[in-house]
Amino acid sequence: MTWLAPVGLLAMTLPAPAQANPAQADPAKAAAPQSHAGHYYLQGVMETGSELMLDPRGRFEWYLVYGALDLFAEGTWRQDGGTIVLTSEKAKGMPEPGFKTLTLTVRDADLIPPDGKGAYVLAPAQ
């Protein structure tokens, strides 16, 4: 993972899956693409910067900056009905995750935080 400064843009570099043999992968997961995978930006929350990267392989990276508060998290994600559930993991060389589990509500193409304020909006394709 690479955090770019000074604008705080997230560039994602995830390692290859741990399984050496692709035939060992869960075929159901491989057959069902992660439709919400992508790079999201938080909009509609004043003086707050946040990005969320959902990798199609089920990994995520997230950060939130509000004043002097900087929170980070990475781990796994899954779709559960009309929600996206993020489960963080402690990562070597990173501060403690900003949350253990975060559930975002899917509304059209946006992901809504639990407090209902703002929305993670998918970045335009480049």
N, C-alpha and C positions, 0 to 999 in steps of 0.2 A: 504494500500500500504506500502511496506517495501523496503527501499533503503538499499542495503548492501554495506558496506565499507570494505576495501579500494578500491576494484577493480571496484566499481560502477555497479555491476550487479543488474538488476531489478528483484525483486520477486513480483509477482502480487497477491494481495488478494483483490478481489472485493466483495462488499456486495451482498447478494441475491437481485434479482429484487424486486422493491418496491411493486409489486402486490402480495397480499396475496393469491389470488385464481388463479391458473394457467389457468383456463378456461377463465379468463379475458384477457389473453395475446393475441396479434395479431396473429391469426392463419397463416396468410401469412408469417410473420416473422419467426415463429416457423418452417414452412415447408421449408423455404429457408435458409439452413445453410450458415454461413459466410465463404466462401471458402478461404478467405485470412487471417483468424484468425491465430494467432501464435506469436512467439517471434522473432523479427528481430534485426539485428545488422547492423549499418552503416559501409560500407566498401568503400575504395577508396578515402577517404578524410584525408589528412595528419594531424596528431596531433589533431584529433577530435574524441571524443568518443560519441556515441549516440546509444540508444536502443529504440525500439518501441514494445509495447505489444498490440496486437489486440485481444480482448476477443471475443469469438463467439456470445456473447449476445449484441454486439454493443458498448462496452466500450473500451477505450484505455488509456494507460499510456505511456509517452514519456519523455526522457531527452536528452540533448546535453551538452557536456563539451568541451570547447575550451579555453585553457589557463586558465585565471582566470574567464572566463564567464561560468556560470552554468545556464542552462535553463530547466524548467520543464513544463509539461502540462498533464492534464488528462481531459477526457470528453467522447464524443460519436464519433463513426465513422460509415461510410456507404460507400458502393460501388456505384459509379455513372458511369456506362459505363466502360470505361477503366481507371478510377481513383478511388482512395480511398480518401475520404474527412474526415479530422479530425476537429472536432469543440470542442474547449476547454471550460472548465467551471472553475470558481473560486472554489477552494477546501479549506476547513477549514484547517488551519495549514500549508498551502503551500504558497510559493511565488506566485506573479502574474504569470499567464501562459505565456510561451515563445512565444505564438502566439494565435490569435483568431481563425483563420481557416487556415488549411494547406492542400493543395491538392497534393497528390503523384500520379504519373503515374504508372500504372501497366505495367511491361515489363517482360513477362514470369512469373517467380515466384518472381521477385524482384519488389521493390517499389522505384521509382526514385523521388528525391526531385525536387522542381520547378526549381532550377538553373541548373539541369541536371548533377550536380557533385556528384559522388558516387552513392551508391545504398543501400537500406535497404534489406539485404539478410536474408531469413528465416534461423533460427538456426537449426542445424541438430537435428533430433529426438533423444531423450535419452532413 
